[in-house]
Amino acid sequence: MRDPIKIIKTIRLTEKGTALSEKFNRYIFKVDDKATKLEIKYAVERIFNKKVVRVNTMNVRGKAKRHRRGAMGRTAGWKKAIVTLREGDKISLA
């Protein structure tokens, strides 16, 4: 297994993510592009000492952006993981 700190990059704090964490005990993470579901599960369990029930992943495409002179570019894509924790477990975001 790879180092858990290198697998999980950041936790995403958005309105939708906050609603998911309050209602369904799910948390959204930005993870390494090559990370698998098992590696993400292992990393969350090691870093936060919580039991993971399920991991859903998706690749988020970068958005098209226009530069000053009309040339088109694209922001970088990234991988998102939605992690469901065991009933009663919480991750403190403060």
Contacts in CASP RR format, 6 or more apart in sequence:
PFRMAT RR
TARGET T0000
AUTHOR 0000-0000-0000
METHOD contacts of the structure
MODEL  1
MRDPIKIIKTIRLTEKGTALSEKFNRYIFKVDDKATKLEIKYAVERIFNK
KVVRVNTMNVRGKAKRHRRGAMGRTAGWKKAIVTLREGDKISLA
1 39 0 8 1.000
1 42 0 8 1.000
2 35 0 8 1.000
2 39 0 8 1.000
4 42 0 8 1.000
4 43 0 8 1.000
4 44 0 8 1.000
4 46 0 8 1.000
4 47 0 8 1.000
5 43 0 8 1.000
5 47 0 8 1.000
6 32 0 8 1.000
7 31 0 8 1.000
7 32 0 8 1.000
7 35 0 8 1.000
7 39 0 8 1.000
7 40 0 8 1.000
7 42 0 8 1.000
7 43 0 8 1.000
8 29 0 8 1.000
8 30 0 8 1.000
8 31 0 8 1.000
8 32 0 8 1.000
8 40 0 8 1.000
8 43 0 8 1.000
8 44 0 8 1.000
8 47 0 8 1.000
9 29 0 8 1.000
9 30 0 8 1.000
9 31 0 8 1.000
9 32 0 8 1.000
10 29 0 8 1.000
10 30 0 8 1.000
11 27 0 8 1.000
11 28 0 8 1.000
11 29 0 8 1.000
11 30 0 8 1.000
11 91 0 8 1.000
11 93 0 8 1.000
12 28 0 8 1.000
12 29 0 8 1.000
12 30 0 8 1.000
12 80 0 8 1.000
13 93 0 8 1.000
14 28 0 8 1.000
16 28 0 8 1.000
17 26 0 8 1.000
17 27 0 8 1.000
17 28 0 8 1.000
20 26 0 8 1.000
20 27 0 8 1.000
20 28 0 8 1.000
20 82 0 8 1.000
21 27 0 8 1.000
21 90 0 8 1.000
21 91 0 8 1.000
21 93 0 8 1.000
24 84 0 8 1.000
25 84 0 8 1.000
25 85 0 8 1.000
25 86 0 8 1.000
25 87 0 8 1.000
25 88 0 8 1.000
25 89 0 8 1.000
25 90 0 8 1.000
26 82 0 8 1.000
26 83 0 8 1.000
26 84 0 8 1.000
26 85 0 8 1.000
27 82 0 8 1.000
27 83 0 8 1.000
27 85 0 8 1.000
27 91 0 8 1.000
28 80 0 8 1.000
28 81 0 8 1.000
28 82 0 8 1.000
28 83 0 8 1.000
29 40 0 8 1.000
29 44 0 8 1.000
29 80 0 8 1.000
29 81 0 8 1.000
29 83 0 8 1.000
30 78 0 8 1.000
30 79 0 8 1.000
30 80 0 8 1.000
30 81 0 8 1.000
31 40 0 8 1.000
31 43 0 8 1.000
31 57 0 8 1.000
31 79 0 8 1.000
31 80 0 8 1.000
31 81 0 8 1.000
32 79 0 8 1.000
33 59 0 8 1.000
33 78 0 8 1.000
33 79 0 8 1.000
35 43 0 8 1.000
35 57 0 8 1.000
35 79 0 8 1.000
35 81 0 8 1.000
37 55 0 8 1.000
37 57 0 8 1.000
37 81 0 8 1.000
40 55 0 8 1.000
40 57 0 8 1.000
40 81 0 8 1.000
40 83 0 8 1.000
41 52 0 8 1.000
41 55 0 8 1.000
41 83 0 8 1.000
44 50 0 8 1.000
44 52 0 8 1.000
44 55 0 8 1.000
44 83 0 8 1.000
45 51 0 8 1.000
45 52 0 8 1.000
48 91 0 8 1.000
50 85 0 8 1.000
50 86 0 8 1.000
50 89 0 8 1.000
50 90 0 8 1.000
50 91 0 8 1.000
51 85 0 8 1.000
51 86 0 8 1.000
51 89 0 8 1.000
52 83 0 8 1.000
52 84 0 8 1.000
52 85 0 8 1.000
52 86 0 8 1.000
53 84 0 8 1.000
53 85 0 8 1.000
53 86 0 8 1.000
54 83 0 8 1.000
54 84 0 8 1.000
55 81 0 8 1.000
55 82 0 8 1.000
55 83 0 8 1.000
55 84 0 8 1.000
56 81 0 8 1.000
56 82 0 8 1.000
56 84 0 8 1.000
57 79 0 8 1.000
57 80 0 8 1.000
57 81 0 8 1.000
57 82 0 8 1.000
58 79 0 8 1.000
58 80 0 8 1.000
58 82 0 8 1.000
59 77 0 8 1.000
59 78 0 8 1.000
59 79 0 8 1.000
59 80 0 8 1.000
60 77 0 8 1.000
60 78 0 8 1.000
60 79 0 8 1.000
60 80 0 8 1.000
61 77 0 8 1.000
62 74 0 8 1.000
62 75 0 8 1.000
62 76 0 8 1.000
62 77 0 8 1.000
62 78 0 8 1.000
63 74 0 8 1.000
63 75 0 8 1.000
64 72 0 8 1.000
64 73 0 8 1.000
64 74 0 8 1.000
65 72 0 8 1.000
65 73 0 8 1.000
65 74 0 8 1.000
65 75 0 8 1.000
66 72 0 8 1.000
66 73 0 8 1.000
67 73 0 8 1.000
85 91 0 8 1.000
END
